Amino acid sequence: MGRYVSGAFLAFWLCGWAVGETLVLGLLVKGGWALLTGTPPDPGREPLQWGPAVMVGLFLLVWLTLWTFGGFAAGSELLRLLWGEDRITVASGRLTVTWLRGPFRSSRAFDRDAIRRIALVGTAGRLSLGAGRERVVLSGLGTRAERDEAVAALRIELGLSPEAAAATAAIPQGWEEVITAEGERVLVTDTATRRTQARVASVVTLLFAAVTLVLGRESVHHRELLVPAFLVCAFTIALTTGTVWLARGRWEWKIGGQRLTLRRRYGSQVRDVFEARRLVLDRTLDSDGDPWFELLAQGDAQAVLEPATSPKRFPPSTNRRRIVRVMDDDGSVRELGAWLARESGLALEDRTTPQARAIELIELRSALASSGRFGQWLAKAIDRLAERKRSAGPPEA
């Protein structure tokens, strides 16, 4: 029943969203027309000045873009909460999923041969399907127990097993294996996505360069525009640097020789900066309590023999590099770690399992108990919390 409370809040928020969308869109249209025609935006006002008007217009345009995406996301979530339904059927060697959100409907079909795994991913336990390099969320509706039952039923129906899924791990979306000009295998972020980012960054840079030019010309006659012109110019230089890096540079992981080598490539110049000897899959919490899953490359050869119960979880940060970090989604991180471990021959240590988390809790309690009176009090609080959790029994979802 709690979804109706969330739905009522979203409906109220969307009313405010529509008001803000209309007001800002009206301001942009009226201001743009006044700027192009040279007429005052309202009776009794002076015509707009190009410099301040363009800066305010750019800010409002960026704000309106983000605001519009936020409204569509809220509307989609409202439909999911109140009128959401996910239908999953298996017939004739094909899985078909249909998502219904009120009057809107979409569906996809997957051949059995293309499906590698069915699992729950993320802390929310969303029912997901792995097909090739793609991972598709089939459903986040229902309770976790119901989605657990769906996983078991689908695995039986499709003849899938967790062991087979681990053996056929593929590179997740967002990553790509390429052969360099030197004939070496490297793992890089998706090249098509990077080219798109470079094009978008180029357009944004050109827009800011035009604004810089206009402000620079106007500041000759209006000294009060010198500071804004300088700030926009500095931002344009930073954007240009980032755009050139997107177009000509990248970080890449070279695979081979029982190791991973992190390299920095810029044009034809290549420089090795780090060498990894093992992989670590870890889970951390941010200040808001949100879980983050990250795949780390460990460089210390002696650390391979370090047990998971070691009080010092990692050597200094100079001896490790983060490969990827994703919030509330262990599926893609785990998939990438399994693929890298298989292709490079490095060991993969998983510190996200319940056993590893239990060991970590024991280490934390031991460290607190030996740190003083306050630490001893916290250790007892942890014991009481664990005892209360055991008394409550296993959760329903």
C-alpha positions as a Markdown table, in Angstrom:
| # | Residue | x | y | z |
|---|---|---|---|---|
| 1 | Met | 0.0 | 0.0 | 0.0 |
| 2 | Gly | 3.0 | 2.3 | 0.5 |
| 3 | Arg | 3.3 | 2.7 | -3.3 |
| 4 | Tyr | 0.1 | 4.8 | -3.2 |
| 5 | Val | 1.7 | 7.3 | -0.8 |
| 6 | Ser | 4.7 | 7.6 | -3.2 |
| 7 | Gly | 2.3 | 7.9 | -6.1 |
| 8 | Ala | 0.4 | 10.8 | -4.4 |
| 9 | Phe | 3.7 | 12.6 | -3.7 |
| 10 | Leu | 4.8 | 12.2 | -7.3 |
| 11 | Ala | 1.5 | 13.4 | -8.7 |
| 12 | Phe | 1.7 | 16.5 | -6.5 |
| 13 | Trp | 5.4 | 17.1 | -7.6 |
| 14 | Leu | 4.4 | 16.7 | -11.3 |
| 15 | Cys | 1.9 | 19.5 | -10.9 |
| 16 | Gly | 4.7 | 21.8 | -9.7 |
| 17 | Trp | 6.9 | 20.4 | -12.5 |
| 18 | Ala | 4.3 | 21.4 | -15.1 |
| 19 | Val | 4.2 | 25.0 | -13.7 |
| 20 | Gly | 8.0 | 25.4 | -13.7 |
| 21 | Glu | 8.2 | 23.9 | -17.2 |
| 22 | Thr | 5.7 | 26.3 | -18.6 |
| 23 | Leu | 7.1 | 29.4 | -16.8 |
| 24 | Val | 10.7 | 28.8 | -17.9 |
| 25 | Leu | 9.8 | 27.8 | -21.4 |
| 26 | Gly | 7.8 | 31.1 | -21.7 |
| 27 | Leu | 10.7 | 33.1 | -20.4 |
| 28 | Leu | 13.0 | 31.6 | -23.0 |
| 29 | Val | 10.7 | 32.2 | -25.9 |
| 30 | Lys | 9.9 | 35.7 | -24.8 |
| 31 | Gly | 13.6 | 36.6 | -24.1 |
| 32 | Gly | 14.8 | 35.0 | -27.4 |
| 33 | Trp | 12.2 | 36.9 | -29.4 |
| 34 | Ala | 13.1 | 40.2 | -27.7 |
| 35 | Leu | 16.8 | 39.6 | -28.3 |
| 36 | Leu | 16.4 | 38.8 | -32.0 |
| 37 | Thr | 14.0 | 41.7 | -32.7 |
| 38 | Gly | 15.6 | 44.3 | -30.4 |
| 39 | Thr | 12.3 | 45.1 | -28.8 |
| 40 | Pro | 11.7 | 45.2 | -25.0 |
| 41 | Pro | 10.5 | 41.9 | -23.5 |
| 42 | Asp | 7.7 | 43.8 | -21.6 |
| 43 | Pro | 6.2 | 47.3 | -22.0 |
| 44 | Gly | 8.1 | 49.9 | -20.2 |
| 45 | Arg | 11.4 | 48.0 | -20.1 |
| 46 | Glu | 14.7 | 48.5 | -21.9 |
| 47 | Pro | 15.8 | 46.2 | -24.7 |
| 48 | Leu | 17.9 | 43.3 | -23.5 |
| 49 | Gln | 21.7 | 43.4 | -23.6 |
| 50 | Trp | 23.3 | 40.6 | -25.5 |
| 51 | Gly | 25.9 | 39.6 | -22.9 |
| 52 | Pro | 23.8 | 39.1 | -19.8 |
| 53 | Ala | 20.8 | 37.9 | -21.8 |
| 54 | Val | 22.9 | 35.1 | -23.5 |
| 55 | Met | 24.3 | 34.0 | -20.1 |
| 56 | Val | 20.9 | 33.9 | -18.5 |
| 57 | Gly | 19.4 | 32.1 | -21.5 |
| 58 | Leu | 22.1 | 29.4 | -21.4 |
| 59 | Phe | 21.5 | 28.8 | -17.7 |
| 60 | Leu | 17.8 | 28.5 | -18.2 |
| 61 | Leu | 18.2 | 26.2 | -21.2 |
| 62 | Val | 20.4 | 23.8 | -19.2 |
| 63 | Trp | 18.0 | 24.0 | -16.3 |
| 64 | Leu | 15.0 | 23.3 | -18.5 |
| 65 | Thr | 16.7 | 20.3 | -20.2 |
| 66 | Leu | 17.4 | 18.7 | -16.8 |
| 67 | Trp | 14.0 | 19.6 | -15.5 |
| 68 | Thr | 12.3 | 18.1 | -18.5 |
| 69 | Phe | 14.2 | 14.8 | -18.1 |
| 70 | Gly | 13.3 | 14.8 | -14.4 |
| 71 | Gly | 9.6 | 15.2 | -15.2 |
| 72 | Phe | 9.5 | 12.4 | -17.7 |
| 73 | Ala | 11.3 | 10.1 | -15.2 |
| 74 | Ala | 8.8 | 11.0 | -12.5 |
| 75 | Gly | 5.9 | 10.4 | -14.8 |
| 76 | Ser | 7.3 | 7.0 | -15.8 |
| 77 | Glu | 7.8 | 6.1 | -12.1 |
| 78 | Leu | 4.2 | 7.2 | -11.3 |
| 79 | Leu | 2.8 | 4.9 | -14.0 |
| 80 | Arg | 5.0 | 2.1 | -12.7 |
| 81 | Leu | 3.7 | 2.5 | -9.1 |
| 82 | Leu | 0.0 | 2.8 | -10.0 |
| 83 | Trp | -0.4 | 0.9 | -13.2 |
| 84 | Gly | 2.7 | -1.2 | -13.7 |
| 85 | Glu | 2.7 | -4.8 | -14.9 |
| 86 | Asp | 5.5 | -7.0 | -16.2 |
| 87 | Arg | 4.6 | -10.2 | -18.2 |
| 88 | Ile | 7.3 | -12.8 | -18.8 |
| 89 | Thr | 6.5 | -15.8 | -21.0 |
| 90 | Val | 8.7 | -18.7 | -22.3 |
| 91 | Ala | 7.5 | -20.6 | -25.3 |
| 92 | Ser | 9.0 | -22.3 | -28.4 |
| 93 | Gly | 12.6 | -21.7 | -27.2 |
| 94 | Arg | 12.0 | -17.9 | -26.8 |
| 95 | Leu | 11.6 | -15.6 | -23.7 |
| 96 | Thr | 9.3 | -12.6 | -24.2 |
| 97 | Val | 8.9 | -9.8 | -21.7 |
| 98 | Thr | 6.1 | -7.2 | -22.0 |
| 99 | Trp | 6.2 | -4.1 | -19.8 |
| 100 | Leu | 2.9 | -2.3 | -19.3 |
| 101 | Arg | 2.8 | 1.2 | -17.8 |
| 102 | Gly | -0.7 | 2.4 | -17.9 |
| 103 | Pro | -1.7 | 2.9 | -21.6 |
| 104 | Phe | 1.9 | 2.4 | -22.7 |
| 105 | Arg | 3.3 | -0.9 | -23.7 |
| 106 | Ser | 6.7 | -2.2 | -24.9 |
| 107 | Ser | 8.1 | -5.7 | -25.3 |
| 108 | Arg | 11.2 | -7.6 | -26.3 |
| 109 | Ala | 12.0 | -11.2 | -27.2 |
| 110 | Phe | 15.2 | -13.2 | -26.6 |
| 111 | Asp | 16.1 | -16.5 | -28.2 |
| 112 | Arg | 17.2 | -19.3 | -25.8 |
| 113 | Asp | 20.6 | -19.6 | -27.4 |
| 114 | Ala | 21.4 | -15.9 | -26.7 |
| 115 | Ile | 20.4 | -16.0 | -23.0 |
| 116 | Arg | 23.4 | -16.6 | -20.7 |
| 117 | Arg | 22.0 | -16.0 | -17.2 |
| 118 | Ile | 18.9 | -15.1 | -15.2 |
| 119 | Ala | 19.6 | -13.5 | -11.8 |
| 120 | Leu | 18.6 | -10.8 | -9.3 |
| 121 | Val | 21.0 | -7.8 | -9.4 |
| 122 | Gly | 21.5 | -4.8 | -7.1 |
| 123 | Thr | 20.4 | -4.3 | -3.6 |
| 124 | Ala | 16.8 | -4.0 | -4.8 |
| 125 | Gly | 17.0 | -7.5 | -6.3 |
| 126 | Arg | 15.7 | -6.6 | -9.8 |
| 127 | Leu | 15.0 | -9.6 | -12.1 |
| 128 | Ser | 17.6 | -9.4 | -14.9 |
| 129 | Leu | 18.5 | -11.3 | -18.0 |
| 130 | Gly | 22.0 | -11.5 | -19.6 |
| 131 | Ala | 22.1 | -11.9 | -23.4 |
| 132 | Gly | 25.4 | -11.5 | -25.0 |
| 133 | Arg | 27.0 | -8.3 | -23.7 |
| 134 | Glu | 23.6 | -6.8 | -22.9 |
| 135 | Arg | 21.8 | -7.0 | -19.5 |
| 136 | Val | 18.1 | -6.3 | -19.5 |
| 137 | Val | 16.0 | -5.7 | -16.3 |
| 138 | Leu | 13.0 | -7.8 | -16.8 |
| 139 | Ser | 11.1 | -6.6 | -13.7 |
| 140 | Gly | 11.4 | -4.8 | -10.4 |
| 141 | Leu | 7.8 | -5.4 | -9.4 |
| 142 | Gly | 6.5 | -7.7 | -6.7 |
| 143 | Thr | 8.4 | -8.8 | -3.6 |
| 144 | Arg | 11.9 | -10.1 | -3.6 |
| 145 | Ala | 10.6 | -13.5 | -2.6 |
| 146 | Glu | 8.4 | -13.6 | -5.7 |
| 147 | Arg | 11.3 | -12.5 | -7.9 |
| 148 | Asp | 13.4 | -15.3 | -6.4 |
| 149 | Glu | 10.7 | -17.8 | -7.4 |
| 150 | Ala | 10.7 | -16.3 | -10.9 |
| 151 | Val | 14.5 | -16.8 | -11.2 |
| 152 | Ala | 14.2 | -20.4 | -10.2 |
| 153 | Ala | 11.3 | -21.1 | -12.5 |
| 154 | Leu | 13.0 | -19.4 | -15.5 |
| 155 | Arg | 16.3 | -21.2 | -14.9 |
| 156 | Ile | 14.5 | -24.5 | -15.0 |
| 157 | Glu | 12.4 | -23.6 | -18.0 |
| 158 | Leu | 15.4 | -22.3 | -19.9 |
| 159 | Gly | 17.9 | -24.9 | -18.7 |
| 160 | Leu | 20.3 | -22.4 | -17.1 |
| 161 | Ser | 22.7 | -22.7 | -14.2 |
| 162 | Pro | 24.9 | -20.2 | -12.2 |
| 163 | Glu | 28.0 | -22.2 | -13.0 |
| 164 | Ala | 27.4 | -22.0 | -16.8 |
| 165 | Ala | 26.8 | -18.3 | -16.5 |
| 166 | Ala | 30.1 | -17.7 | -14.7 |
| 167 | Ala | 32.0 | -19.7 | -17.3 |
| 168 | Thr | 30.5 | -17.7 | -20.2 |
| 169 | Ala | 31.0 | -14.2 | -18.6 |
| 170 | Ala | 31.1 | -11.5 | -21.3 |
| 171 | Ile | 32.2 | -7.9 | -21.4 |
| 172 | Pro | 29.3 | -5.8 | -20.1 |
| 173 | Gln | 28.0 | -2.9 | -22.0 |
| 174 | Gly | 30.1 | 0.2 | -21.8 |
| 175 | Trp | 33.3 | -1.7 | -22.4 |
| 176 | Glu | 35.1 | -3.1 | -25.4 |
| 177 | Glu | 38.0 | -5.3 | -26.3 |
| 178 | Val | 40.2 | -3.8 | -29.1 |
| 179 | Ile | 43.5 | -4.6 | -30.8 |
| 180 | Thr | 45.9 | -1.7 | -30.7 |
| 181 | Ala | 48.3 | -0.5 | -33.4 |
| 182 | Glu | 51.0 | -2.5 | -31.6 |
| 183 | Gly | 48.9 | -5.7 | -32.0 |
| 184 | Glu | 48.0 | -6.0 | -28.3 |
| 185 | Arg | 44.7 | -6.8 | -26.6 |
| 186 | Val | 43.4 | -4.0 | -24.5 |
| 187 | Leu | 40.1 | -3.3 | -22.6 |
| 188 | Val | 38.7 | 0.2 | -23.1 |
| 189 | Thr | 35.5 | 2.0 | -22.5 |
| 190 | Asp | 33.1 | 1.8 | -25.5 |
| 191 | Thr | 34.7 | 3.6 | -28.4 |
| 192 | Ala | 31.3 | 4.4 | -30.1 |
| 193 | Thr | 30.1 | 6.0 | -26.9 |
| 194 | Arg | 33.4 | 7.9 | -26.5 |
| 195 | Arg | 33.1 | 9.3 | -30.1 |
| 196 | Thr | 29.6 | 10.5 | -29.3 |
| 197 | Gln | 30.8 | 12.1 | -26.2 |
| 198 | Ala | 33.6 | 13.9 | -28.1 |
| 199 | Arg | 31.0 | 15.2 | -30.7 |
| 200 | Val | 28.7 | 16.5 | -28.0 |
| 201 | Ala | 31.6 | 18.1 | -26.1 |
| 202 | Ser | 32.7 | 19.7 | -29.4 |
| 203 | Val | 29.3 | 21.3 | -29.9 |
| 204 | Val | 29.1 | 22.5 | -26.3 |
| 205 | Thr | 32.7 | 23.9 | -26.6 |
| 206 | Leu | 31.8 | 25.8 | -29.8 |
| 207 | Leu | 28.7 | 27.3 | -28.1 |
| 208 | Phe | 30.8 | 28.5 | -25.1 |
| 209 | Ala | 33.4 | 29.8 | -27.5 |
| 210 | Ala | 30.7 | 31.9 | -29.2 |
| 211 | Val | 29.5 | 33.2 | -25.9 |
| 212 | Thr | 33.1 | 34.0 | -24.9 |
| 213 | Leu | 33.5 | 35.9 | -28.1 |
| 214 | Val | 30.3 | 37.9 | -27.6 |
| 215 | Leu | 31.1 | 38.7 | -24.0 |
| 216 | Gly | 34.7 | 39.7 | -24.9 |
| 217 | Arg | 33.5 | 42.1 | -27.6 |
| 218 | Glu | 30.9 | 43.6 | -25.3 |
| 219 | Ser | 33.3 | 43.9 | -22.4 |
| 220 | Val | 35.3 | 46.5 | -24.4 |
| 221 | His | 32.4 | 48.9 | -24.0 |
| 222 | His | 31.0 | 47.6 | -20.7 |
| 223 | Arg | 33.6 | 47.0 | -18.0 |
| 224 | Glu | 31.2 | 45.2 | -15.7 |
| 225 | Leu | 31.3 | 42.3 | -18.2 |
| 226 | Leu | 35.1 | 41.7 | -17.8 |
| 227 | Val | 34.7 | 39.3 | -14.9 |
| 228 | Pro | 31.9 | 37.2 | -16.5 |
| 229 | Ala | 33.9 | 37.2 | -19.8 |
| 230 | Phe | 37.0 | 36.0 | -18.0 |
| 231 | Leu | 35.1 | 33.2 | -16.2 |
| 232 | Val | 33.4 | 32.0 | -19.4 |
| 233 | Cys | 36.8 | 32.1 | -21.2 |
| 234 | Ala | 38.4 | 29.9 | -18.5 |
| 235 | Phe | 35.5 | 27.4 | -18.6 |
| 236 | Thr | 35.8 | 27.3 | -22.4 |
| 237 | Ile | 39.5 | 26.5 | -22.2 |
| 238 | Ala | 38.8 | 23.7 | -19.7 |
| 239 | Leu | 36.1 | 22.4 | -22.1 |
| 240 | Thr | 38.5 | 22.5 | -25.0 |
| 241 | Thr | 41.1 | 20.5 | -23.1 |
| 242 | Gly | 38.5 | 17.9 | -22.1 |
| 243 | Thr | 37.2 | 17.6 | -25.7 |
| 244 | Val | 40.7 | 17.1 | -27.1 |
| 245 | Trp | 41.3 | 14.4 | -24.5 |
| 246 | Leu | 38.0 | 12.6 | -25.5 |
| 247 | Ala | 39.0 | 12.8 | -29.2 |
| 248 | Arg | 42.7 | 11.8 | -28.9 |
| 249 | Gly | 43.4 | 10.2 | -25.5 |
| 250 | Arg | 42.1 | 7.3 | -23.4 |
| 251 | Trp | 43.0 | 4.9 | -20.6 |
| 252 | Glu | 43.3 | 1.3 | -21.5 |
| 253 | Trp | 44.0 | -2.1 | -19.7 |
| 254 | Lys | 46.4 | -4.3 | -21.6 |
| 255 | Ile | 45.7 | -8.0 | -21.1 |
| 256 | Gly | 48.5 | -10.6 | -21.2 |
| 257 | Gly | 51.2 | -12.4 | -19.3 |
| 258 | Gln | 49.2 | -13.2 | -16.2 |
| 259 | Arg | 48.8 | -9.5 | -15.5 |
| 260 | Leu | 46.9 | -6.3 | -16.4 |
| 261 | Thr | 48.7 | -3.2 | -17.3 |
| 262 | Leu | 47.1 | 0.2 | -17.1 |
| 263 | Arg | 48.3 | 2.5 | -19.9 |
| 264 | Arg | 47.7 | 6.1 | -20.9 |
| 265 | Arg | 47.4 | 6.7 | -24.6 |
| 266 | Tyr | 47.4 | 10.1 | -26.2 |
| 267 | Gly | 47.6 | 10.1 | -30.0 |
| 268 | Ser | 50.5 | 7.8 | -30.9 |
| 269 | Gln | 52.2 | 8.1 | -27.5 |
| 270 | Val | 51.6 | 5.3 | -25.0 |
| 271 | Arg | 52.8 | 5.1 | -21.4 |
| 272 | Asp | 52.5 | 2.3 | -18.8 |
| 273 | Val | 51.4 | 3.7 | -15.4 |
| 274 | Phe | 50.4 | 0.6 | -13.4 |
| 275 | Glu | 50.7 | -3.1 | -13.4 |
| 276 | Ala | 48.1 | -5.4 | -11.6 |
| 277 | Arg | 48.6 | -8.9 | -10.3 |
| 278 | Arg | 45.1 | -9.7 | -9.0 |
| 279 | Leu | 41.6 | -8.4 | -8.9 |
| 280 | Val | 39.3 | -7.5 | -6.0 |
| 281 | Leu | 35.5 | -7.1 | -6.1 |
| 282 | Asp | 34.5 | -4.9 | -3.1 |
| 283 | Arg | 31.4 | -3.1 | -1.7 |
| 284 | Thr | 31.4 | 0.2 | 0.1 |
| 285 | Leu | 28.7 | 2.6 | 1.4 |
| 286 | Asp | 28.7 | 6.4 | 0.8 |
| 287 | Ser | 27.6 | 9.0 | 3.3 |
| 288 | Asp | 23.9 | 8.5 | 2.4 |
| 289 | Gly | 24.1 | 4.7 | 3.0 |
| 290 | Asp | 24.0 | 3.9 | -0.7 |
| 291 | Pro | 26.0 | 0.7 | -1.7 |
| 292 | Trp | 28.7 | 1.1 | -4.3 |
| 293 | Phe | 30.3 | -1.9 | -6.0 |
| 294 | Glu | 33.8 | -1.5 | -7.4 |
| 295 | Leu | 36.3 | -3.7 | -9.2 |
| 296 | Leu | 39.9 | -2.9 | -8.1 |
| 297 | Ala | 43.2 | -3.9 | -9.7 |
| 298 | Gln | 45.8 | -4.8 | -7.0 |
| 299 | Gly | 49.4 | -4.4 | -7.8 |
| 300 | Asp | 51.3 | -6.0 | -4.9 |
| 301 | Ala | 52.4 | -9.5 | -5.8 |
| 302 | Gln | 52.9 | -10.4 | -2.2 |
| 303 | Ala | 49.3 | -9.3 | -1.4 |
| 304 | Val | 48.1 | -12.4 | -3.3 |
| 305 | Leu | 48.9 | -14.4 | -0.2 |
| 306 | Glu | 47.1 | -11.9 | 2.1 |
| 307 | Pro | 44.1 | -13.6 | 3.7 |
| 308 | Ala | 40.7 | -11.9 | 3.5 |
| 309 | Thr | 40.7 | -11.6 | 7.3 |
| 310 | Ser | 43.6 | -9.3 | 7.3 |
| 311 | Pro | 42.9 | -6.1 | 9.3 |
| 312 | Lys | 44.5 | -4.0 | 6.6 |
| 313 | Arg | 42.1 | -4.6 | 3.7 |
| 314 | Phe | 44.2 | -2.8 | 1.1 |
| 315 | Pro | 47.7 | -1.6 | 0.8 |
| 316 | Pro | 48.2 | 2.2 | 0.1 |
| 317 | Ser | 46.1 | 3.6 | -2.8 |
| 318 | Thr | 49.2 | 4.0 | -4.9 |
| 319 | Asn | 49.3 | 0.2 | -5.2 |
| 320 | Arg | 45.8 | -0.3 | -6.6 |
| 321 | Arg | 43.6 | 1.3 | -9.3 |
| 322 | Arg | 39.9 | 1.3 | -9.7 |
| 323 | Ile | 38.6 | -0.3 | -12.9 |
| 324 | Val | 34.9 | 0.5 | -12.5 |
| 325 | Arg | 32.6 | 1.7 | -9.7 |
| 326 | Val | 28.8 | 1.5 | -9.9 |
| 327 | Met | 26.1 | 2.4 | -7.4 |
| 328 | Asp | 23.6 | -0.2 | -6.3 |
| 329 | Asp | 24.3 | -2.7 | -9.2 |
| 330 | Asp | 26.7 | -5.5 | -8.8 |
| 331 | Gly | 25.8 | -7.3 | -12.0 |
| 332 | Ser | 27.9 | -5.5 | -14.5 |
| 333 | Val | 30.8 | -5.1 | -12.1 |
| 334 | Arg | 30.8 | -8.8 | -11.3 |
| 335 | Glu | 30.5 | -9.7 | -15.0 |
| 336 | Leu | 33.5 | -7.5 | -15.9 |
| 337 | Gly | 35.5 | -9.0 | -13.0 |
| 338 | Ala | 34.8 | -12.6 | -14.1 |
| 339 | Trp | 35.7 | -11.8 | -17.7 |
| 340 | Leu | 39.0 | -10.1 | -16.8 |
| 341 | Ala | 39.9 | -12.9 | -14.4 |
| 342 | Arg | 39.3 | -15.5 | -17.1 |
| 343 | Glu | 41.1 | -13.7 | -19.9 |
| 344 | Ser | 44.1 | -12.4 | -17.9 |
| 345 | Gly | 44.5 | -15.4 | -15.6 |
| 346 | Leu | 44.5 | -13.2 | -12.5 |
| 347 | Ala | 42.8 | -14.3 | -9.3 |
| 348 | Leu | 39.5 | -12.6 | -8.4 |
| 349 | Glu | 38.8 | -12.1 | -4.7 |
| 350 | Asp | 35.1 | -11.4 | -4.0 |
| 351 | Arg | 34.6 | -9.4 | -0.9 |
| 352 | Thr | 30.9 | -8.9 | -1.4 |
| 353 | Thr | 29.7 | -12.3 | -0.4 |
| 354 | Pro | 27.8 | -12.8 | 2.9 |
| 355 | Gln | 30.8 | -14.7 | 4.3 |
| 356 | Ala | 33.2 | -11.9 | 3.4 |
| 357 | Arg | 30.9 | -9.3 | 4.9 |
| 358 | Ala | 30.6 | -11.4 | 8.1 |
| 359 | Ile | 34.4 | -11.6 | 8.4 |
| 360 | Glu | 34.6 | -7.8 | 7.9 |
| 361 | Leu | 32.0 | -7.3 | 10.7 |
| 362 | Ile | 34.0 | -9.4 | 13.0 |
| 363 | Glu | 37.2 | -7.5 | 12.2 |
| 364 | Leu | 35.4 | -4.2 | 12.7 |
| 365 | Arg | 34.0 | -5.3 | 16.1 |
| 366 | Ser | 37.5 | -6.5 | 17.2 |
| 367 | Ala | 39.1 | -3.2 | 16.2 |
| 368 | Leu | 36.4 | -1.2 | 18.0 |
| 369 | Ala | 36.7 | -3.3 | 21.2 |
| 370 | Ser | 40.4 | -2.6 | 21.4 |
| 371 | Ser | 40.2 | 1.1 | 20.6 |
| 372 | Gly | 38.9 | 2.4 | 24.0 |
| 373 | Arg | 35.7 | 2.9 | 26.0 |
| 374 | Phe | 33.8 | 4.5 | 23.2 |
| 375 | Gly | 34.9 | 1.7 | 20.8 |
| 376 | Gln | 33.8 | -0.9 | 23.3 |
| 377 | Trp | 30.4 | 0.7 | 23.6 |
| 378 | Leu | 30.0 | 0.6 | 19.8 |
| 379 | Ala | 31.1 | -3.0 | 19.7 |
| 380 | Lys | 28.4 | -3.9 | 22.2 |
| 381 | Ala | 25.9 | -1.9 | 20.1 |
| 382 | Ile | 26.8 | -4.0 | 17.1 |
| 383 | Asp | 26.3 | -7.2 | 19.1 |
| 384 | Arg | 22.9 | -6.1 | 20.3 |
| 385 | Leu | 21.9 | -5.2 | 16.7 |
| 386 | Ala | 23.1 | -8.6 | 15.4 |
| 387 | Glu | 21.2 | -10.4 | 18.2 |
| 388 | Arg | 18.0 | -8.4 | 17.4 |
| 389 | Lys | 18.4 | -9.3 | 13.7 |
| 390 | Arg | 18.8 | -13.0 | 14.5 |
| 391 | Ser | 15.7 | -12.9 | 16.9 |
| 392 | Ala | 13.6 | -11.3 | 14.2 |
| 393 | Gly | 14.3 | -14.3 | 11.9 |
| 394 | Pro | 15.0 | -14.2 | 8.1 |
| 395 | Pro | 13.4 | -11.3 | 6.2 |
| 396 | Glu | 10.5 | -12.0 | 3.9 |
| 397 | Ala | 12.1 | -10.3 | 1.0 |
